[in-house]
Every structure is written in C-alpha cells, then in structure tokens.
Amino acid sequence: MMWYGYLIISENNVYFIVSVVIFTLMVFTQINISGYAETRPYITWNDSTNFTGYNRGWLEFKNEASNYGVQLAFDLILPYDTTSLSYAIDNVNVSRLALWLGREQARIIIGKQSLYWGVGRVFRPLDIFNRVNYFEPGYERPGSNALLGYFSLGSLSSIRGIVMPDGNIKRTLAGIRLGTNILKNDMGITVMHQSSEDRTVFGGEITGELLLGYWGEVSFTWEDTLNFSRISLGLDYTFPLMIYTMFEYFFDGSGEEDPADYDYSRITSGERQTLAQQYLYASIGLLYNPFLRPSISTILNIEDQGFIIIPSLSYAILENTELTLGMNYAIGSEESEFRNITQYRGAVYLWIRTYF
C-alpha cells in the first residue's frame, strides 16, 4: 500500500473502486457478452509418451459508449486430470477488470487490462509486461493492474503514459511513449523507470512498408549491476497465391553466448524469457483459403544451433468454430536451450475453439 498525497492506492483498493464503477455502469447500460470455449489435448513424448491437455473458458462482459466503457472477463483453465468442482471455482481468474473514460482522442483506462508495447511480432524488447510465447505468438495476454492514458496530439501523433502501482511507491513502474508518423513510417520513443529495481528502459520502434513490410525495435536498459541492449528486426511479404512469409531477428545483450552458462531456473521463475543472445524466427503460411490455413514456423537459437519446428493446420469447421492440428518438435544437442525448457521433446495437439 502506498500514499500519493492523501490518496491510498493498493491492489485491493483498485479492484474495489473499479468493481463498484463497473457494476454500476453494467446495471444501467446495455451489456455485450462474448467469449469462447476450447479444449486442447496434447500427446507429448521424450523418454515416454504422455497424454495431457486442458479445457479453457473465456467469458467477457463489455459495454462501450462514445466517452466511456467497461470490460470484465473471467478466464478458467481446467486440466484434464482435474474434475473437482471446487478446483474449477478456485481457479477462475479475473483476467480483465477495467474502466475507461474519454473518447479515443483522450482516454484513461484504469484496472486490470491487457498491455501491448512494441511492434515486434514475436520478440518485443520494449514489452516488459508479457512473456515471449514461441509456440503461439498471438496468445491471449494476461491482464496487468495499471493506469493507462492515451492522448492524441493531432492526426499523426499521440502520447501514451502508464503507471503500475505495486504496493510501494518505489516499486511502482512509470512509463511514457511518444508516437508519430514520418514519411509513412509509424515511430515511437519509450522511457520507463522503476525505482526499486533501479531500472530505466529507453528505446524506440519503427514500422512501415516499402515493397516489404518491415519493423524494428530497440531498447537500452540500465540496472543496478547490469546494462544491456535488445534489438528486434523483422520483415514480411505476401507472394502470389496469398503465400505469407515472415522473418524476425532478435538480439539480447543480457543473454549468454555459451550454452554451458544457461540458467534454466531463471526461465521457470519468470525472471527471464530467453537465455541466449541471438534468435531467428521464420514463418510461412498459405492464406488463399480463409477456411483452411496451413503454416509452418521455426525458431532458431543462433548460439547453440538448436531450433523448434512448428507445423500447423487450421480449419474453420463452422462460422464460429475452428480446429487446429499441429506439432512442436525440438531439434538440437542435449545442451541446447529448446531441448531443456520443457519436460518433453515433442508434442502433437488438436485444438478446438468455439466463439460465442
């Protein structure tokens, strides 16, 4: 808990205030309800073969007028080996609980919300809020408690500010981003600071199109005992017959060059998202048929030469139901990162998701 003048801010207070406002608005205004239900069975193998998986439900309540809106979403992940009703009730997560005020030109959002920072497709050096997901880059990001403000500075420029309270003013993260468009290139500059970690992040990004789509993102981080840079560069292009290709290179100056120095406990604890210094992500997919979309992706650890291959096939069974068949398979030496970040070497999966 912390003091800002005479205002006490804590996570519980934020939840309470936002909950009261959202409940009041939902009672007296029209609510839109949406979401999805899915099941994700896996067959994994390493020394032995195992069957696992989980069911997931996402239920979202949303109301939006011209100058205000509310969002409340519940997320439940239920493993196949759990049938207890009490387990299900105890593991319902409030993934979104946010209120926004103001029109798009000047809007403030407070509460638990999804945060997007940076322009990278897989690796985002400026996104310190979300983990890298090699297998599903477009995954549903978890919500974060924050106060976010967006203000337009004209038709081409804007400013975005964020404050993330964490019970103590020294642990509070504050950041600002200034964005604009120059010669049809979207550009942004970001500065973030957190006193408790003695950490400052400064960086920028650019995205545009000139025959090829391109994007770039760089961050410089100053910490108490370590200074480093991170860089992400990407290209994409759609060939005839709607063959889409994408490549993204990532450099992390805080990573290790020698696989012998990898510390996997930093991955499992959430302290780090990657261990090495250089990675390359590549993907190719066929978008000609909107109902049937085959693709294959791979991510290469340039330092230890290990990589993951990820073929998949998505098929729209119905207008609101999609089936995805795919595989993840790690290739590399016993010391390579991708052979050690999971308990299995390969997995085959069949996902079914229905939207409502």
The 8 nearest C-alpha neighbors of each residue, nearest first, counted from 0:
[[1, 166, 9, 167, 8, 7, 2, 165],
 [0, 2, 167, 8, 166, 7, 168, 9],
 [3, 1, 7, 6, 4, 5, 8, 0],
 [4, 2, 6, 5, 7, 1, 8, 168],
 [3, 5, 6, 2, 7, 1, 8, 168],
 [4, 6, 3, 2, 7, 8, 1, 0],
 [7, 5, 3, 4, 2, 8, 1, 9],
 [6, 8, 2, 1, 3, 5, 9, 0],
 [9, 7, 1, 0, 12, 6, 2, 13],
 [10, 8, 0, 12, 11, 166, 13, 1],
 [9, 11, 13, 12, 14, 8, 166, 165],
 [12, 10, 14, 9, 13, 15, 8, 16],
 [13, 11, 15, 9, 14, 10, 16, 8],
 [12, 14, 10, 16, 11, 15, 17, 9],
 [15, 13, 11, 17, 12, 16, 18, 10],
 [16, 14, 12, 18, 13, 17, 11, 19],
 [17, 15, 13, 19, 18, 14, 12, 20],
 [16, 18, 20, 14, 19, 15, 21, 13],
 [19, 17, 15, 21, 16, 20, 14, 22],
 [20, 18, 22, 16, 17, 21, 23, 15],
 [19, 21, 23, 17, 22, 18, 24, 16],
 [22, 20, 18, 24, 23, 19, 17, 69],
 [21, 23, 25, 19, 20, 24, 18, 26],
 [24, 22, 20, 26, 21, 25, 19, 27],
 [25, 23, 21, 27, 26, 22, 28, 20],
 [26, 24, 22, 28, 23, 27, 21, 30],
 [27, 25, 23, 24, 28, 22, 29, 21],
 [26, 28, 24, 25, 23, 29, 22, 30],
 [29, 27, 25, 24, 26, 30, 62, 23],
 [28, 30, 62, 25, 31, 27, 26, 63],
 [31, 29, 62, 61, 25, 32, 28, 60],
 [30, 32, 61, 60, 62, 33, 29, 59],
 [31, 33, 60, 59, 30, 61, 34, 58],
 [34, 32, 59, 355, 58, 31, 60, 35],
 [35, 33, 58, 57, 355, 59, 354, 32],
 [34, 36, 354, 57, 353, 355, 56, 37],
 [35, 37, 56, 353, 352, 55, 57, 354],
 [38, 36, 352, 55, 351, 54, 353, 56],
 [37, 39, 54, 351, 350, 53, 55, 40],
 [38, 40, 350, 52, 53, 349, 54, 41],
 [39, 41, 52, 348, 349, 51, 53, 38],
 [42, 40, 348, 51, 52, 347, 50, 43],
 [41, 43, 50, 347, 346, 49, 348, 51],
 [44, 42, 346, 49, 345, 48, 41, 343],
 [45, 43, 48, 47, 343, 345, 344, 49],
 [44, 46, 343, 344, 47, 48, 345, 43],
 [45, 47, 44, 48, 343, 344, 49, 342],
 [48, 46, 45, 44, 49, 43, 343, 344],
 [47, 49, 44, 43, 45, 42, 50, 46],
 [50, 48, 43, 42, 44, 51, 47, 41],
 [49, 51, 42, 41, 43, 48, 52, 40],
 [52, 50, 41, 40, 42, 49, 79, 53],
 [53, 51, 40, 39, 41, 79, 78, 50],
 [52, 54, 78, 79, 77, 39, 38, 40],
 [55, 53, 38, 77, 37, 76, 39, 78],
 [54, 56, 76, 37, 75, 36, 77, 38],
 [55, 57, 36, 75, 74, 35, 37, 58],
 [56, 58, 74, 34, 35, 73, 36, 59],
 [59, 57, 34, 73, 72, 33, 56, 74],
 [58, 60, 72, 33, 34, 71, 32, 61],
 [61, 59, 32, 71, 70, 31, 72, 30],
 [62, 60, 70, 31, 69, 30, 59, 32],
 [63, 61, 30, 69, 68, 31, 29, 70],
 [62, 64, 68, 67, 69, 61, 65, 66],
 [65, 63, 67, 66, 68, 62, 102, 69],
 [64, 66, 67, 102, 63, 101, 68, 103],
 [65, 67, 101, 102, 64, 100, 68, 63],
 [68, 66, 100, 64, 99, 101, 63, 65],
 [69, 67, 63, 99, 62, 64, 98, 100],
 [68, 70, 98, 62, 61, 97, 21, 99],
 [71, 69, 61, 97, 96, 60, 95, 98],
 [70, 72, 96, 95, 60, 59, 61, 97],
 [73, 71, 59, 95, 58, 94, 93, 60],
 [74, 72, 93, 58, 92, 94, 57, 59],
 [73, 75, 57, 92, 91, 56, 94, 93],
 [76, 74, 91, 56, 55, 92, 90, 77],
 [77, 75, 55, 54, 78, 53, 56, 74],
 [76, 78, 54, 53, 55, 75, 87, 79],
 [79, 77, 53, 80, 81, 52, 54, 76],
 [80, 78, 53, 81, 52, 77, 51, 54],
 [79, 81, 78, 82, 51, 53, 52, 77],
 [82, 80, 79, 78, 83, 77, 86, 87],
 [83, 81, 84, 80, 79, 86, 87, 77],
 [84, 82, 86, 85, 81, 87, 88, 80],
 [83, 85, 87, 86, 88, 82, 89, 81],
 [84, 86, 88, 87, 83, 89, 90, 82],
 [87, 85, 89, 83, 84, 88, 90, 81],
 [88, 86, 84, 90, 85, 89, 91, 77],
 [87, 89, 85, 86, 90, 91, 84, 75],
 [90, 88, 86, 87, 91, 85, 92, 84],
 [91, 89, 87, 88, 92, 86, 75, 76],
 [90, 92, 75, 88, 74, 89, 87, 73],
 [93, 91, 74, 73, 94, 90, 75, 89],
 [92, 94, 73, 95, 72, 74, 91, 96],
 [93, 95, 142, 72, 73, 92, 74, 141],
 [96, 94, 72, 71, 111, 112, 93, 142],
 [97, 95, 71, 111, 110, 70, 112, 72],
 [96, 98, 110, 70, 111, 109, 69, 112],
 [97, 99, 69, 109, 108, 68, 110, 70],
 [98, 100, 108, 68, 107, 67, 69, 109],
 [101, 99, 67, 107, 106, 66, 108, 68],
 [102, 100, 106, 66, 105, 67, 107, 103],
 [101, 103, 66, 104, 105, 106, 65, 100],
 [102, 104, 105, 106, 101, 149, 150, 66],
 [103, 105, 151, 102, 150, 106, 149, 101],
 [106, 104, 150, 103, 102, 101, 149, 151],
 [105, 107, 101, 149, 100, 102, 103, 148],
 [106, 108, 148, 100, 99, 147, 149, 101],
 [109, 107, 99, 147, 98, 146, 148, 100],
 [110, 108, 146, 98, 97, 145, 147, 99],
 [111, 109, 97, 144, 96, 145, 112, 17],
 [112, 110, 144, 96, 143, 95, 142, 97],
 [113, 111, 142, 95, 143, 97, 110, 114],
 [112, 114, 142, 140, 143, 141, 115, 111],
 [113, 115, 112, 116, 128, 143, 142, 140],
 [116, 114, 113, 117, 126, 128, 129, 118],
 [117, 115, 126, 125, 114, 118, 123, 127],
 [116, 118, 125, 123, 126, 119, 204, 115],
 [117, 119, 120, 123, 204, 216, 214, 116],
 [120, 118, 123, 122, 121, 117, 231, 216],
 [119, 121, 122, 118, 136, 123, 247, 233],
 [122, 120, 136, 119, 123, 131, 133, 132],
 [123, 121, 119, 120, 124, 231, 131, 249],
 [122, 124, 119, 126, 125, 117, 121, 118],
 [125, 123, 229, 126, 218, 217, 122, 230],
 [126, 124, 117, 123, 218, 127, 116, 202],
 [127, 125, 116, 123, 128, 124, 117, 129],
 [126, 128, 129, 125, 124, 130, 116, 123],
 [127, 129, 126, 114, 130, 143, 115, 116],
 [130, 128, 127, 126, 131, 140, 141, 114],
 [131, 129, 272, 132, 128, 127, 269, 126],
 [130, 132, 272, 133, 122, 129, 121, 136],
 [131, 133, 136, 135, 134, 130, 121, 138],
 [134, 132, 135, 136, 131, 121, 298, 297],
 [133, 135, 132, 136, 309, 327, 296, 307],
 [134, 136, 138, 137, 132, 133, 121, 131],
 [137, 135, 132, 121, 138, 133, 134, 120],
 [138, 136, 135, 139, 132, 140, 120, 121],
 [137, 139, 135, 136, 140, 132, 134, 141],
 [140, 138, 141, 137, 113, 136, 135, 142],
 [139, 141, 138, 113, 142, 129, 114, 137],
 [142, 140, 94, 113, 139, 143, 129, 112],
 [141, 143, 112, 113, 94, 111, 95, 140],
 [142, 144, 111, 112, 145, 113, 141, 114],
 [145, 143, 111, 110, 163, 112, 142, 146],
 [146, 144, 163, 110, 162, 109, 143, 147],
 [145, 147, 109, 162, 161, 108, 163, 110],
 [148, 146, 161, 108, 107, 160, 145, 109],
 [147, 149, 107, 160, 159, 106, 108, 161],
 [150, 148, 159, 106, 105, 158, 107, 160],
 [149, 151, 105, 158, 104, 157, 159, 106],
 [152, 150, 157, 104, 153, 105, 156, 158],
 [153, 151, 157, 156, 150, 154, 158, 155],
 [152, 154, 156, 151, 155, 157, 104, 150],
 [153, 155, 156, 152, 151, 157, 179, 180],
 [156, 154, 179, 180, 153, 157, 152, 178],
 [157, 155, 179, 152, 178, 153, 154, 151],
 [158, 156, 151, 152, 178, 150, 177, 179],
 [157, 159, 177, 150, 176, 149, 178, 151],
 [160, 158, 149, 176, 148, 175, 150, 177],
 [159, 161, 175, 148, 174, 147, 176, 149],
 [160, 162, 147, 174, 173, 146, 175, 148],
 [161, 163, 173, 146, 145, 172, 164, 174],
 [162, 164, 145, 172, 171, 144, 146, 165],
 [165, 163, 171, 166, 162, 172, 145, 168],
 [164, 166, 171, 167, 170, 163, 9, 168],
 [167, 165, 0, 9, 1, 164, 168, 10],
 [168, 166, 1, 170, 169, 165, 0, 171],
 [167, 169, 171, 170, 1, 166, 164, 165],
 [170, 168, 195, 194, 167, 171, 193, 172],
 [171, 169, 195, 167, 168, 165, 194, 193],
 [170, 172, 164, 168, 165, 169, 163, 193],
 [173, 171, 193, 163, 162, 192, 170, 164],
 [174, 172, 162, 192, 191, 161, 163, 171],
 [173, 175, 191, 161, 190, 160, 192, 162],
 [174, 176, 160, 190, 159, 189, 161, 191],
 [177, 175, 189, 159, 188, 158, 160, 178],
 [176, 178, 158, 188, 187, 157, 159, 189],
 [179, 177, 187, 157, 156, 186, 158, 176],
 [178, 180, 156, 155, 186, 185, 187, 157],
 [181, 179, 185, 184, 155, 186, 183, 156],
 [180, 182, 184, 183, 185, 179, 186, 155],
 [181, 183, 184, 180, 185, 207, 186, 179],
 [184, 182, 181, 180, 185, 207, 208, 206],
 [185, 183, 207, 181, 180, 182, 206, 186],
 [184, 186, 180, 206, 205, 179, 207, 183],
 [187, 185, 205, 179, 204, 178, 180, 184],
 [186, 188, 178, 204, 203, 177, 179, 176],
 [187, 189, 203, 177, 176, 202, 178, 204],
 [190, 188, 176, 202, 201, 175, 203, 177],
 [189, 191, 201, 174, 175, 200, 176, 202],
 [192, 190, 174, 200, 173, 199, 175, 201],
 [191, 193, 199, 173, 198, 172, 174, 200],
 [194, 192, 172, 198, 195, 196, 171, 197],
 [193, 195, 197, 169, 196, 170, 192, 198],
 [196, 194, 170, 169, 197, 193, 198, 171],
 [197, 195, 198, 194, 193, 222, 223, 170],
 [196, 198, 194, 195, 222, 223, 193, 199],
 [199, 197, 222, 196, 193, 221, 192, 194],
 [198, 200, 192, 221, 191, 220, 193, 201],
 [199, 201, 220, 191, 190, 219, 192, 221],
 [202, 200, 190, 219, 218, 189, 220, 191],
 [203, 201, 218, 189, 217, 188, 219, 190],
 [202, 204, 188, 187, 217, 189, 216, 218],
 [203, 205, 216, 187, 215, 186, 217, 188],
 [204, 206, 186, 215, 214, 185, 184, 216],
 [207, 205, 214, 185, 184, 213, 215, 186],
 [206, 208, 184, 213, 212, 185, 214, 183],
 [207, 209, 212, 211, 213, 210, 206, 184],
 [208, 210, 211, 212, 207, 213, 183, 184],
 [211, 209, 208, 212, 236, 213, 235, 207],
 [212, 210, 209, 236, 208, 235, 213, 234],
 [211, 213, 208, 235, 234, 207, 236, 209],
 [214, 212, 234, 207, 233, 206, 208, 211],
 [215, 213, 206, 233, 205, 232, 207, 234],
 [214, 216, 232, 205, 204, 231, 233, 206],
 [215, 217, 204, 231, 230, 203, 232, 205],
 [218, 216, 230, 202, 229, 203, 124, 231],
 [217, 219, 202, 229, 228, 201, 124, 125],
 [220, 218, 228, 201, 200, 202, 227, 229],
 [221, 219, 200, 227, 226, 199, 228, 222],
 [220, 222, 226, 199, 198, 225, 200, 219],
 [223, 221, 198, 225, 197, 224, 226, 220],
 [222, 224, 197, 225, 198, 221, 196, 226],
 [223, 225, 222, 226, 221, 197, 198, 196],
 [226, 224, 222, 223, 221, 227, 253, 220],
 [225, 227, 221, 220, 222, 224, 228, 219],
 [226, 228, 252, 220, 253, 219, 225, 221],
 [227, 229, 219, 252, 218, 220, 251, 230],
 [230, 228, 251, 218, 250, 124, 217, 252],
 [231, 229, 217, 250, 249, 216, 124, 218],
 [230, 232, 249, 216, 248, 215, 217, 122],
 [233, 231, 215, 248, 247, 214, 216, 249],
 [232, 234, 247, 214, 246, 213, 248, 215],
 [235, 233, 213, 246, 212, 245, 247, 211],
 [234, 236, 245, 212, 244, 211, 246, 213],
 [237, 235, 211, 244, 243, 212, 238, 245],
 [236, 238, 243, 242, 241, 244, 239, 235],
 [237, 239, 242, 241, 243, 236, 240, 244],
 [238, 240, 241, 242, 237, 243, 287, 236],
 [239, 241, 242, 287, 238, 285, 286, 237],
 [242, 240, 287, 286, 239, 238, 237, 285],
 [243, 241, 285, 238, 237, 240, 284, 286],
 [242, 244, 237, 284, 283, 236, 241, 285],
 [245, 243, 283, 236, 235, 282, 237, 284],
 [244, 246, 235, 282, 281, 234, 283, 236],
 [247, 245, 281, 234, 233, 280, 235, 282],
 [246, 248, 233, 280, 232, 279, 281, 234],
 [249, 247, 279, 232, 231, 278, 233, 280],
 [248, 250, 231, 278, 277, 230, 279, 122],
 [249, 251, 277, 230, 276, 229, 252, 231],
 [252, 250, 229, 276, 253, 254, 228, 277],
 [251, 253, 227, 228, 254, 276, 229, 250],
 [252, 254, 251, 227, 255, 276, 228, 226],
 [255, 253, 276, 275, 274, 251, 252, 256],
 [256, 254, 275, 257, 276, 274, 260, 261],
 [255, 257, 302, 275, 276, 258, 254, 260],
 [256, 258, 259, 255, 260, 302, 261, 303],
 [259, 257, 260, 261, 303, 334, 256, 335],
 [260, 258, 257, 261, 334, 262, 255, 256],
 [259, 261, 258, 257, 262, 255, 256, 274],
 [262, 260, 258, 259, 263, 274, 255, 257],
 [261, 263, 264, 265, 260, 274, 266, 259],
 [264, 262, 266, 265, 261, 267, 340, 274],
 [263, 265, 267, 266, 262, 268, 270, 269],
 [264, 266, 270, 268, 263, 271, 267, 262],
 [265, 267, 271, 269, 263, 264, 268, 272],
 [266, 268, 264, 269, 265, 263, 270, 271],
 [269, 267, 265, 266, 270, 264, 271, 263],
 [268, 270, 266, 271, 267, 265, 272, 130],
 [269, 271, 265, 268, 266, 272, 267, 264],
 [272, 270, 266, 269, 265, 273, 274, 268],
 [271, 273, 266, 131, 130, 269, 274, 270],
 [274, 272, 271, 275, 266, 254, 131, 276],
 [273, 275, 254, 261, 255, 276, 272, 271],
 [276, 274, 254, 255, 277, 256, 273, 302],
 [275, 277, 254, 251, 250, 255, 252, 256],
 [278, 276, 250, 301, 249, 275, 300, 302],
 [279, 277, 300, 249, 301, 299, 248, 250],
 [278, 280, 248, 299, 298, 247, 249, 281],
 [279, 281, 298, 247, 246, 297, 299, 248],
 [282, 280, 246, 297, 296, 245, 298, 247],
 [281, 283, 296, 245, 244, 295, 297, 246],
 [284, 282, 244, 243, 294, 295, 296, 245],
 [283, 285, 294, 243, 293, 242, 286, 295],
 [284, 286, 242, 293, 292, 287, 241, 243],
 [287, 285, 241, 288, 292, 242, 289, 284],
 [288, 286, 241, 285, 240, 289, 242, 292],
 [287, 289, 291, 290, 286, 292, 285, 241],
 [290, 288, 291, 286, 287, 292, 315, 314],
 [289, 291, 315, 288, 314, 292, 313, 316],
 [292, 290, 314, 288, 289, 313, 315, 293],
 [291, 293, 313, 312, 285, 286, 314, 290],
 [294, 292, 312, 285, 284, 311, 313, 291],
 [295, 293, 284, 311, 283, 310, 312, 285],
 [294, 296, 310, 309, 283, 282, 311, 284],
 [297, 295, 282, 309, 281, 308, 310, 283],
 [298, 296, 308, 307, 281, 309, 280, 282],
 [297, 299, 280, 306, 307, 279, 281, 300],
 [300, 298, 306, 279, 278, 301, 305, 280],
 [299, 301, 278, 304, 305, 302, 303, 306],
 [300, 302, 304, 277, 278, 299, 303, 279],
 [301, 303, 300, 304, 256, 277, 275, 276],
 [302, 304, 305, 335, 301, 300, 258, 336],
 [305, 303, 301, 300, 302, 306, 299, 331],
 [306, 304, 331, 300, 335, 303, 330, 299],
 [305, 307, 299, 330, 298, 329, 300, 331],
 [306, 308, 329, 297, 328, 298, 330, 309],
 [307, 309, 297, 328, 327, 296, 310, 329],
 [308, 310, 327, 296, 326, 295, 297, 307],
 [311, 309, 295, 325, 326, 294, 296, 308],
 [312, 310, 325, 294, 324, 293, 295, 309],
 [311, 313, 293, 324, 323, 292, 325, 294],
 [314, 312, 323, 292, 322, 291, 293, 324],
 [313, 315, 291, 322, 290, 321, 316, 323],
 [316, 314, 321, 290, 317, 320, 322, 291],
 [317, 315, 320, 321, 314, 322, 318, 290],
 [318, 316, 320, 319, 315, 321, 353, 314],
 [317, 319, 320, 315, 316, 321, 354, 290],
 [318, 320, 354, 317, 353, 321, 355, 315],
 [321, 319, 353, 317, 316, 352, 318, 315],
 [322, 320, 315, 352, 316, 314, 351, 353],
 [321, 323, 351, 314, 350, 313, 315, 352],
 [324, 322, 313, 350, 312, 349, 314, 325],
 [325, 323, 349, 312, 311, 348, 313, 350],
 [326, 324, 311, 348, 310, 347, 312, 323],
 [325, 327, 347, 346, 309, 310, 348, 328],
 [328, 326, 309, 346, 345, 308, 307, 347],
 [327, 329, 345, 308, 307, 344, 326, 346],
 [330, 328, 307, 344, 306, 338, 337, 345],
 [331, 329, 306, 305, 307, 328, 338, 332],
 [332, 330, 305, 335, 306, 304, 333, 329],
 [331, 333, 335, 334, 305, 330, 338, 303],
 [332, 334, 335, 338, 331, 339, 336, 337],
 [335, 333, 332, 258, 336, 338, 259, 339],
 [336, 334, 332, 305, 338, 303, 333, 337],
 [335, 337, 339, 338, 340, 334, 305, 258],
 [336, 338, 339, 340, 335, 329, 305, 306],
 [339, 337, 336, 335, 329, 344, 340, 333],
 [338, 340, 337, 336, 341, 335, 342, 334],
 [339, 341, 337, 338, 336, 342, 263, 266],
 [342, 340, 343, 339, 338, 344, 337, 345],
 [343, 341, 340, 339, 344, 45, 338, 44],
 [344, 342, 45, 341, 44, 345, 43, 346],
 [345, 343, 45, 329, 328, 44, 338, 342],
 [344, 346, 328, 327, 44, 43, 343, 329],
 [345, 347, 43, 327, 42, 326, 41, 44],
 [348, 346, 326, 42, 41, 325, 43, 327],
 [347, 349, 41, 325, 40, 324, 326, 42],
 [348, 350, 324, 323, 40, 39, 325, 351],
 [351, 349, 39, 323, 322, 38, 348, 324],
 [350, 352, 322, 37, 38, 321, 323, 349],
 [351, 353, 37, 321, 320, 36, 350, 322],
 [354, 352, 320, 35, 36, 319, 37, 321],
 [355, 353, 35, 319, 34, 320, 352, 36],
 [354, 33, 34, 35, 353, 319, 32, 36]]
